[in-house]
Amino acid sequence: MDIINIEGKIVEVHKTEYGIIDPKMYKPDMVFELEDRIIILEFQSTYVDISDKKRFRLYSALFDHLKNKSQKDIEVHVLSTVEAEKTKCYKINPDSSFSIYIHSLKSYDGDEFLNMINTKISNNQQLSEKELLLISLICFMETKKGIEFSILNSAVAITNVPDLDKDIAQFVKGVVLMLCDKFVADESLNMTISNLVGGNMKIVEDYAQRVAQRKVDEKTEEIVIELDKEGYAVNDIARIAKVSLDFVNQTLSK
């Protein structure tokens, strides 16, 4: 969310298999539920055309029908390898249109970024989580390499990072594998990248869900502590914060 300048905390990461229509044709890449809206995120290596617009609108309609229990607004965002930042619209009728928000990472010099990452790896320097995630997204940056070899470079770089935290390693490798499946047509290169990273989309979703849950728990802990400062009894705190007594007691005992 931070990389593509979307404000808001993720509270849930949704599965993208809907099981109604052909899942290969109608399966969004990632779906994040924020506190105030739903973000459907797509990765795209071609210009968004009319067929894409119709497909994205169907994604939002399917999610709204099947999963949107909170009735939050739904937005479709596209991270593109070819298009600049813009908003495109699909006009459904004279009174209704569907917006698609396109994002670009072309402000990053991918070759320079990769050199910086490789230098840090050689010097055993710590990489931030944002840098690790950006490694998986090099193919969206400005680079002299093609998309396929940029994804290969991402796979090689991430597997060279020493002592990588297990969760973030799985997540970043999962993103690389997802992009490989979408964008790498060469069978031999696809297999090489897949063997290098060995991740999958379920790992991406599971990791992101754990991160989102940690953020929710941290916010709830803050509420519990503030209520305790105000003098509320533990039973009242549990009722107001909608958590168990064990959660309240564990939070207050820290």
C-alpha positions, -999 to 999 in steps of 0.1 A, spaced: 0 0 0 28 24 9 47 17 -23 18 26 -45 7 55 -23 -26 41 -10 -34 53 25 -50 31 51 -44 1 73 -50 -35 60 -74 -53 82 -79 -85 61 -65 -102 30 -91 -120 11 -88 -152 -9 -92 -146 -46 -108 -179 -57 -145 -172 -61 -156 -206 -75 -184 -193 -97 -168 -187 -130 -136 -200 -146 -110 -191 -118 -82 -187 -144 -101 -161 -162 -118 -143 -133 -93 -144 -104 -79 -111 -91 -43 -110 -82 -47 -96 -46 -76 -83 -26 -70 -62 5 -96 -50 29 -87 -16 45 -105 1 74 -126 22 50 -126 3 16 -117 -27 -4 -86 -27 -27 -84 -51 -56 -48 -50 -69 -39 -62 -104 -4 -66 -120 -4 -56 -157 22 -57 -184 0 -44 -212 -21 -13 -216 -55 -15 -199 -80 -19 -227 -118 -24 -229 -116 -61 -221 -95 -54 -190 -119 -28 -179 -148 -52 -182 -129 -79 -164 -119 -56 -135 -155 -44 -132 -165 -81 -130 -139 -87 -102 -155 -59 -81 -190 -71 -88 -181 -107 -78 -164 -96 -47 -192 -73 -37 -218 -101 -42 -198 -129 -25 -175 -114 1 -183 -77 9 -201 -82 42 -190 -48 54 -206 -31 24 -174 -10 19 -166 8 -13 -145 -13 -37 -116 2 -58 -96 -15 -85 -59 -5 -87 -34 -16 -113 4 -17 -110 15 -14 -146 49 -20 -163 39 2 -193 15 29 -182 20 61 -163 0 71 -132 -36 78 -143 -72 70 -138 -91 52 -165 -129 48 -167 -152 22 -181 -184 39 -191 -213 15 -183 -240 40 -194 -245 78 -196 -251 80 -159 -226 55 -145 -188 49 -150 -163 26 -133 -129 40 -123 -96 21 -125 -66 36 -108 -33 29 -125 1 31 -107 37 31 -120 71 25 -104 89 41 -134 103 68 -110 126 40 -97 157 32 -117 155 -6 -116 191 -12 -127 205 13 -101 182 -2 -74 194 -37 -82 230 -26 -80 224 -10 -46 207 -41 -33 235 -64 -46 261 -41 -29 242 -43 4 240 -81 1 277 -83 -6 284 -61 25 260 -81 47 240 -49 53 204 -51 67 176 -46 41 143 -30 51 110 -48 45 102 -21 19 135 -28 1 128 -65 1 93 -60 -13 107 -37 -40 131 -64 -50 101 -85 -61 87 -55 -81 119 -46 -102 100 -55 -134 77 -25 -129 107 -1 -126 125 17 -154 151 -9 -166 171 -18 -196 162 -54 -190 130 -70 -203 102 -80 -179 112 -116 -179 148 -111 -171 139 -84 -145 118 -111 -127 148 -135 -129 170 -108 -114 144 -104 -86 145 -141 -79 183 -143 -78 186 -112 -56 160 -123 -30 176 -158 -28 210 -142 -22 198 -122 9 215 -138 39 195 -147 71 162 -135 56 133 -136 80 112 -166 71 78 -148 68 90 -119 46 111 -143 25 81 -165 17 60 -134 10 85 -118 -14 93 -151 -31 55 -157 -35 51 -123 -53 80 -131 -76 64 -165 -84 30 -149 -91 47 -124 -115 66 -152 -131 33 -171 -137 17 -140 -152 45 -125 -173 72 -151 -181 61 -170 -212 94 -188 -219 90 -222 -204 126 -228 -195 130 -194 -178 97 -198 -160 109 -231 -146 143 -216 -136 126 -188 -117 100 -211 -101 128 -235 -89 147 -205 -74 119 -191 -53 96 -220 -48 68 -198 -33 31 -197 -41 1 -173 -38 -12 -190 -6 20 -180 11 16 -144 0 -20 -143 13 -12 -160 46 17 -137 53 -2 -106 45 -31 -118 67 -7 -123 96 7 -88 92 -28 -73 90 -39 -93 121 -9 -80 141 -18 -44 132 -54 -50 143 -42 -66 176 -18 -37 183 -47 -12 178 -70 -32 201 -42 -33 227 -40 5 226 -78 7 231 -76 -17 261 -48 3 277 -66 36 273 -98 22 288 -78 9 317 -63 43 323 -99 57 323 -107 34 352 -130 9 334 -133 -26 349 -118 -55 330 -152 -69 322 -163 -36 307 -131 -32 288 -136 -67 272 -172 -57 263 -164 -23 248 -133 -35 229 -151 -67 218 -123 -90 230 -119 -118 255 -110 -113 292 -78 -133 285 -68 -107 258 -75 -79 283 -56 -95 311 -26 -104 289 -25 -69 274 -26 -52 309 0 -76 323 26 -66 297 
